[in-house]
Amino acid sequence: MNARVMKLAPGALAAAVLIGVLGALYAKSSAVDVGKKNRVESYLRQMKQVDAEWNVDVLKSRMGINANYDPLVSPLPQLHKLRTRLSAELAGVVDPAAAPALDAVDAAIDRKTDLIERFKSENAILRNSLRYVPTAVSELDATIAGLGRADPARAQRLAALKSRADATLTGILRYNLFPDRSTAAALGAEVATLAPLAADAGGGDDVAQPVANFVRHAQVILAQRAVEDSVLTQILATPINADVDRLGAALDHDFTAALERSNRYRHLLLAYASLLLALLAYAGYRLVRSFRVIARVNHELKDANESLERRVHERTEELSQALDHLKESESQLVQNEKMASLGQMVAGVAHEINTPLAYVRSSLETVQMHFDGVLREFVTAMAGLVDLMRDPETPDDAISGQFETAVAVRDRLEGFPVADEITSLLRDGVHGVDEISGIVVNLKDFSRHDRSQMARCAIEDCLASTLQIAKPVLAGRRVRTLFARTAPIQCAPSQINQIFLNLVTNAAQATGEGGVITLVTRMTDPRHVAVDVTDNGSGIPDDVLPKIFDPFFTTKAVGEGTGLGLSIVYKIVEQHGGSIRVHSRSGVGTKFTVTFPVDTGEAAVLDSQPVPEIGIAA
Amino acid sequence: MKSRLFVALAAGIALAAGAGSALAGNAAEPLRPLPEHLGLNPGKVELGSLLFVDKRLSADDTIACSSCHDFSHGGADPRPRSVGIHGATSAVNAPTVFNSGLNFRELWSGSAPSLEAFVTGVVQNPKVFGSKWSDVVVKISRDPDLSVRFARLYGNGVTRDNIVDAIATYTRSLVTPSRFDRYLRGDTRAITAGEAQGYERFKSYGCIACHQGVNVGGNMYQKFGVMGDYFRDHGHDTPADQGRYAVTGRDSDRHVFKVPSLRNVALTAPYFHDGSAPTLEAAVDVMFRYQLGRAAPPADKALIVEFLKTLTGERQPVLAKAVPEAPAQNAVASASHSGARSMQ
């Protein structure tokens, strides 16, 4: 599963990257929003429009056509609204090139707003004075008209004052319409003469107050006209329009650049899409081809599979035949080994049989000797006597003569307990025969070719049988047995015999005269039975120890051993589901431990006391 | 006589439609009636009306907008100086909130470009509300009624900007159509002959030069003391007297103030940024002396005062419902003629 994921991951990643690039290119290619551009242009156009109207309204206010300043107030919120919308549209898309232009527009708006505020203030003052100066002169006229009739000189001066005031008013109003600097200076001088004239003319505050009012406002007009015109010039020179145009140009430039960029990306997108398409087509082609290849390979595989199956079948048969052969050879080998082992024992067995055979023979010879001697004479004498006595014709002396002969034989027998001896001899003979028969029975048991005949048996019984067979081999060795009551095992008894015969024989060979061989059975645990075969012999050298279970390994002289003994032991143990361990110390002794599983049909013997394992040096 | 003719001609051109005998309703009239439709969201107006009297706008819950903008006093403060949090006094007299939505800028110095800017600033002003907006938002959010209203009217509930918007919207609704508006709309009998004469004096003496437009002022700056040094004569020249100079730092802006609207002027004494004129008559005298630079017969000034009284208006009844203080409406209504409901 994980491996599959790991295998799929790079593919998925590559696909994600390809699609990501496609998406990025698409986004880049459509980054230019024409609607946005139109809106921006519309806002800029409207800003210019508002600005133009603002200018017109300023001029209208200047000319007195606008009755109030409200028209000068309303453009600013409009401009701010447009500016806000513009900012919203340009949020995040303003290129550095357009940013200063935008700032310039803002600055122009601020500057213009400021100038227009000044214009309103100045214009209001100017208009107030312009409105008032004719009234002021009229008031002066009215005052003068009511004065100085009595005094012609004074009347003349007053008339001169009036005339000067009228002329000045005309000049002021003309100046208001056609302002120029030199006129202002001249008018300023003229205005300055009015107050002294009024003082000359007399008439006190009645004349001086209106003149002072007129002079003040005339001076305001002279000053304000210039100021207002200057403000007006600045207003008209404050180029919101130009800045807006520059902003428009900058934005247009940005837009064109963006459009070009977007176009480039579009081309790139096209190329990329084509590439992807080609890739896809190629992948499709590959896929179809792969399918074909897969189909073909599948077919071939199927064929191969079938032929393989056939071949496997053939080979299996060959193998099973070979296995059969092998099994045959193996059992042959085992049998051979058994026979070889037996062969080794034959001498001993022959000797063993020889001894009882010898005294059976001697007994029988003695019995025969006895029988051929006095006994036969006695029997013959007695038979002759019986024959004579049965025949009524027989003379008495013949009878007595025969009787005499019989007595003589009997007398010879008297000092000679023939019957007892014969009985004893026969008993000995029977005993010898029994012994021989025992050996023969065990040999038969041992050699029985019954591999497949599994039986439940106690390991101790097997060991007893083995020891019996091995008795000749063990001559001169002390054999100790420490048998526990172990659970029965499922085994082929002859094979178990073969195991232990082998081990015991080896032990005997390793120990020599006076050696001690110990056989211990024990339960290692409720499920296993172990047999320790321990000797105090020469031990197995360390370099030999690892090889002892190898087939055809032997330390014996050529012809003495097959080298198969322990390997067969190993094999048999294995076949019984057991295990074999060996522990050896050179010069101290060797201990083989063979472990068998207890018969599965029965639980382990519960009351069996595990016998402690006895060390080889014990 | 030739020169006299020229004078008449030149004056005529110069003044154009200005001080002439313009008829009421004429498009060239320097004063214009209040708009008939405001197009405001009624829910926001009502919400703003609640916030307008809400003392939680101030740091110690003692001051509301209505504390200084007294509806029974034409929406202005009867005290020459307003009193903010912890007894702090303001530097100038609080102007009226009525029709303030029509001003081109707010405050005497015009430092607030909009009602929104003004409200945003005044809540944080340590001498007025002394609050932190974050605290105000928390306090208002805890009000179940208000927070539900905010949630309903604004997508994002109680925020600084939404509180500001509600108050500004409500303030914009505080327009006061008057008899004079009806006169401007052609109802020549809406004002008396004397008041009409007063209006003519108002124009001919030049008051109209600054007090013009829909709000009778409130659309420009002007120097206080064009024709005389008001501050020298009155013996003070405090930082607050510097006017717009405090904002721009330009010498030409010294003593320049926003020209106030004259709507409801009869109710909003004391007058001027320094609250120095206790009566309308006194204020008119100061204006004649320092702004117009001329004298006028007392009768003419009286006529002008009569005219100014026609600018006292009435808050639109549909909006008055949302305002808790009933007396405010009475005060305004008392100055208006019965049946003055043409503005609805």
Interface residues (C-beta under 8 A of the other chain):
Chain A: M63 G64 I65 A67 N68 Y69 D70 L72 V73 L76 D114 E117 R118 K120 S121 A124 I125 R127 N128 S129 L130 R131 Y132 P134 T135 A136 V137 D166 A167 L169 T170 L173 R174 N176 L177 Q209 N213 R216 H217 V220
Chain B: S3 R4 F6 V7 A8 A10 A11 I13 A14 L15 A16 A17 G18 A19 A22 A27 A28 E29 P30 L31 R32 F104 S204 G206 A209 C210 Q212 G213 V214 N219 M220 Y221 Q222 K223 V226 M227 T248 S252 V256 Q291 L292 G293 R294 A295
